[in-house]
Amino acid sequence: MIGMSLGAFTIGSRMQSCKKISPAPAAPVVDFTLNLADPAYAALGHNGGYLYNNGVIVARTNTGTYIAVSEFCTHKGSPVIYEAAGNDFFCNSHGASYSSIGAVTGGPAPSALKQYTTTLTGTSLRVNG
């Protein structure tokens, strides 16, 4: 009887691990402004810097322009990072890569990251979309 219970537990555990993983979270609709003079946003004070805010990754390219896409990889929902050297986004979890506008360029990602509009006025960076 103990062997039977252990076998049932083992099979149940394996079936549990085979459940479908939820898709990546939906890209948010946002409209926010970052005050780049605020030390909280210091990462955007230099080319190649990036930060996360409201489900969006905002980056400053090597040419000094600002770009923004949804934060989560469309494959399994892991946060993406900005790679300044290639001016693109990358998911460390499973190797998906995206262009600076969020288009899939490699890996298992099924769809693009949502791209947001960035507008710089003085030290205020508006991100919306």
Helices and strands as residue ranges (DSSP letters): H 2-17, E 31-35, G 39-45, E 50-53, E 56-60, E 66-70, E 81-83, E 88-90, E 97-98, E 104-106, E 115-121, E 124-128
